[in-house]
Amino acid sequence: MEKLLAARLHAVRVRPYLADALFALHVIEDRSVPTMGVDAHWRCYVSPAFVARTPIEELAGVWVHEVSHLLRDHHGRGDRYGRERDEHGPGERLRRNIAADFEINDDIYGDGLPQPTGAAVPSLLRLPDGLLMEEYLRMTPMTDLAAELAWLDCGSGADGHDRPWELGPDGAHGLSRQQRDAVRFRVAEGIKGKPGDAPESWRRWADKAFHPPQPWRKLLGAAVRSAAGAPGVGENHSYRRPSRRSASVPGVVLPSLRRTPPRVCVVIDTSGSVSDAELGSALLEVAAISRAVGGRRDLVSVISCDAAAGVAVPLCRAESMELIGGGGTDMRSGFARALRSRPRPDVIVALTDGQTPWPSAQPPCRTVVGLFPRPARAVNERNPEYIPEAPPPWAHVINIS
């Protein structure tokens, strides 16, 4: 225990923004644990043999690794991923654990935390850094690593699958949901207070930890169904998976009809009335829209719009995208520029404070308007009676909190 707690102090010294989370973990010694793991209730189960053979600096890295699973809600996300796809069992548990490790391990080591031998990192499968657990799971079955990393077990806190040695929700020393949220809030505030001390992935996590993006998968799902009502829209014939009707025509292979995600153009209000914080939240929504179309960044483009619209820029990384503007607002120019794009978008998403004129005619595609919060009556020094025009009835309006 003395060595383990010394390692935690080292972790706090080199990663001070995680101190609240590291000290919130309750340690439980258990010889049946393969190495070191956590459950969803912030208990940390530790093998004495593992601690004895591991150097203090590497143990500090394991502390940071395990608490990262909990802060990033890998147990909840892994459980949801398994339920949505009806994927369960030891094999799927290991896949989710590896993918969660990929999300964490690409940037937590270095600067006082040496990377341990055998750490699961994306480069093992020639995958890019900086992706989420769910993206890694969709990209590869990870069968090549299953045998090599069969020993890997970070507990239910990494994948949502309960272990025999865990105490469960009614066991002692667990944190309540409110206590877990309080820890996450303190860590997020610490990261935002000193953003230069934390890697980019932790800064992104802190920005959206308590301001989750809109459910774009659901919103764009409605857009796909609407767009697919027109003949040929959102559908393509493909020979990659032959049609089942081929069996009725011997010697002939018929293509199947495959539905494709919608092409989305995001028009972001960059006028002077939109704050930097709101522009930051707009970029988070753009990243969520990209995930909603299956990570297909080629299907998402972004237009900066104040009184005039910029060029439709293909999405590379939302976090590094430059938004240009600062003048007045006229979303009509943004809509016109989006409709001139080739190929034309299936959906236009406008992110704005609403203080703008709107197109007089409904665009020939589905429209979603995300409104930044504003008082019921906006202030205009030249015209105190000014009330912003409401979004048109043909737009699906959501409020971005």
N, C-alpha and C positions, 0 to 999 in steps of 0.2 A: 504493500500500500504506500509506503514511503516513496519508493521509486516512481510509482504511478502518479502520485500527487506532485512530485518534483517535475515530472514531465508535463503535467497540466500547467504548472507555474511557468515553465519555459514556453508553452504554447501561448499563454496570456501575454508574455513579454514580447513575443514576435508577432502576435496577431491580437493587439489590444482591443480592436473593435468587436471581437468575439468573446470578450471576457464574461459578460453577463450569461451567455449561453453555456460556456464551459463550466462555470461555477454552478449552473442550475442542474447539471447532470448528477444523479445519485448513483454511486458506484456499488455494484453487487458482485462479489467474488463467486465464480461458478466454474468448476473444473470441467463441466460438460460443454462449455462454450469453446468453439475452435480457436478463436483469437480474442476479438473484442467487438462487441456489437451493441446496438441500442434498440429499444422498443419505442412505440409511438408516445409513451407516457414519460419519456425523458429519463429512463433508467439505463445505465450503462453496465452491461454484463462483461466481466473480464476474466480471462484464463490466467491463473498465476504463472503457469509455465510460459505462456506467451510473454508476459511482462518480464520474467527472469531472463529470457534470451534476447530481448529487444533493447537496443541502446536508447537512452533517454531522449535524444533528439528525434529518433524515429517514432518513439511512443508519443511525443508531442504532436507529430504529424498525424498519428492515428486519432488522437483526441480531436484535432481540427477536422479530420475527415468524417468522423462519426457524428459530430455535432452539426456538420454541414448537411448531412442527410435529413436531420430533424428540422433545421431552419428552412430548408427548401421543400419541406413537406413531401419527401419521396414516398413515405408510407401511404399517404392519402392519394397521391398521384398514381403510384403503382397499383393500388387497390382499384382505383377507377379504371385504369388501363386494362386490367385483367377482367373486370366485370363487363366493360364495353365489348370486349372481343371474346369473352368466355374462354380465357386462357388461364389455366391454373396448373398446379402441380410443381414438383421440384425443378423441372427443367425451365419452366416459365419464371419461377422465382429467381433462378440463377441469372437468366437473361436480364430481368429487371434490375437485379443487383449490379450486374456488369454495366448496364447502360447508365444507372445512377452514378456509378463510380466514374464513368467517362465524363459525365457532366461536371463532376467535382474536381477530378484529379488533373485536369488540363491546366489549372492555374493556382492550386493551393500550395504547391511545393516551391522551394527556393527561399532565399532571405531568412535563413535560420531553420527551415524545415526540409531536411534532405528527403528526396523521393526514395521510398523503400524499394528494394529489389522485388520485381514481380507485380508492381502496382498496375492496375488496369487503367490504361490511358488510350485515347482514341487512335493514336498512331499504330497501335498493335494491329489494327484492321485497316490501316491507311485511311482513316476517317478524319474529317476536319475537327479542329478544336472549336469550343464556344457554342455547341449545340445543346439542346435540352435532352433529358432522358427519353422522352417520347419520340423525338426525332431520330435518335440513335436506334431505338427499337424498330422504327419503321424502315430504317435503311439497311439493316442486316439481321439475319437470324442468329448470328454470333456462334454458330456451331463450331467454328474453328477454334474458339477459345474455351468452349465448355469443359473439355477434358483438362486443359491446362489450368483453369481457374475453378475447378470443382471444389477446392478448399475454401473458396471465398464465401463468407457469411457475415454480413454486417447487421443481421437481425431484422426484425419486422419493421424497424424504423427506416430501412432502406428500400423495402419492396411491398410492405403491407401484408406479408404472410407470417402468421404467428409461429413462434418456435416453442418446443417443449419446455425449455428452461425459463421462459418468460412468465412474469407474474400476472399479466393481464390487466384489464381496466380496474379490477377491484383489489389488486395487490397493494402492498404498502409502498410508500415513498414515491408514488407517481404524481405527476403534475396534472391538475385539472385543465380543461380546455382554456379557461380564462387565464390561468397561470402561464400556459404555453404561449398564448397570444401576447401576454405582457412581456415575456422574454423576447419574442420576435420583434415586438415594437421597440424595446430598448436597444436591441442590436441594430435595427434599421435606422433608428435615430442617431446612433453613434456613427454609423457608416456615412450617413448624409451630413453629419456635423463635421467630419474630417474626410472628405471624399478622396483626397490625395493618398491616404494610407491604405486604401482597399483596391483590389483588382476591379477591372471593369465589370466582370460578371457579378460581383457582390454589389456594386453600385446599381446595376440594373435590377438586382433582386430587391434592394432597399427601396428603390423608386416605386415598385409595384407591389410590395409586400402587403400593404393595406389599402391599395388603390387598384384592385384587379381590373384588367381590361374588360370591355363589353364581350358578351358571348357571341363573337363574330361567326363561329361555326354555325350556330343556330340561325343568326340573322342572314348569313349568306346562303344557308340552306334554303331559306324561303326564296331568296333571289334566284337560285338555280331552278327551283320548281317553277317560278314565274317565267324565267327565261326559256325553260324547256317546253313551255306551252306553245311556242312558235315552232313550225316545222324545221328540223335540222339544227336548232340552237342547242348547244350544250351536249350534242351527241356526235359520235364519230364511229365509222365502221373500222374494225380492227381484226386482223388475222392472228394476233398474238394469242387470242383465246377463241377458237372456232365456235361457230354457233351450234347449239344443240340440234338444230334442224338439219345439220349436215348428215346425220344418220339416216334421214329419209331420202337422201339423194346420193346413192352409192357412187363413189369415184369423184365426188365434187366436194370441195371444202368451202363452206360459206362463212363469211366474216360475222362476228357478233357486233351488236350495237353497244358501244361503251360510252357512258356519260363522263364528261370531263368537267373539272372545276371551272367556275366562272372567271373571266378576266376582269380584274377590279382596277379602277382608277380612283385614287384617293386625292381629293382636292383639299388642301390644308390652308385655312385662313391665316395668313401671316401679317395681317394689318397691325397697326400700332395699338389697337385696343385689346389684342391678344397677348397675354403675359408669356414670359419665358417658361414658367412652370406649365402653362397650358400647351405650349408647343412641345414640351417634353412629354406630356401625357399623350399628345397626338402621335408622337413617334412610337410610344408603347402600343397604341392602338394599331398602328401600321404593322408592327411586328406581330401582333395577335392576328391581324387579317392574313398575313403571310402564312402563319401556322394553320389558319382555318382553311386555306386552299391547298393543304397538304405540303407546305413548305416550298411550293412552286413560286419562287421569287420572280420568275419570268412572267408570271400571270399578274403581277402587281406593279403598278406605276404610280408615281407621286407627282403632284403639281402644286407648287407654291403660288398662292393667289392673294394679292391685296386689291388694289384698283385694277391691276393688270395681271394676267396669268403668265407664269413661266412655262418652260418646256416640260413635257411629261417625261420624268426621269425614271428609268427602270430601277426597281428596288434591288440593291446589293445587300447592304446592312442598314436597317432602320436607324441604329444608334449613331452611325457616322454620316447620316444624310444631312446635307446643308439646306436649311430653309431660308429663302430670300424674300424680303418684303419690308413692311414697316409703315406703309402709307395708309390710304383709306381702304374701304372694302367694297368689292363688287364681285360677288360669286358668279354673276352671269358670265364674266369672262373666263372663269375657271371651268364652268360647265361647257362653254363653247370650245375651249381648248381640249377638254377631255373627249368631246364628241368628234374632234378632228383627228384624234389619235388613230393610228392604223397598226394592228387591227382594232376596231372599235370595241370599247369595254362592254361587258354584259351588265356590270354594276358600277355606278358612281357613288362613292362615299364622300360626303362633304363634312369636314370637321371645322366648326366655326362657332363664334359667339352669337351669331344670329343677327348682328347689326349690319345688314346687307340687303340690297335688292335681290330678287330671285328671278330666274327665267320666267317669261310669261307663258311659255308652252312646256308641256311635260316632255322630258327627254325620251327618246325611243329605247330606253333601258330602265331597269329598276334603279331607284335612288334611295339611299339611306343618308339621313342628316344627323350627325352627332353634334349636340349643342353643349358648349362649355357653360357652366353655371353662371347666371347673371341675375341681378335684382329684377323684380317684376317690371320696374320702370327704369330704363337706362338714362344716364345723365348726359345731356347735350347742352353746353353753355350757351350756344347760339339760339337754341330752341328748347326751352324747358319742358314743353309739352310733347316733345318727340317720343314716340313709342316705336320700337323696331317692328318691321313687318314680320309677321309670323311665317314660318316655312310653309310652302304651298301644300295643299291637301294631298297631292299625288306622291309626296315624299314620306317615307317611313322615318319618324323622328324618334330619337333616343336621347336621353340626357347623360352626359359624361360627368360623373361625380369626381 
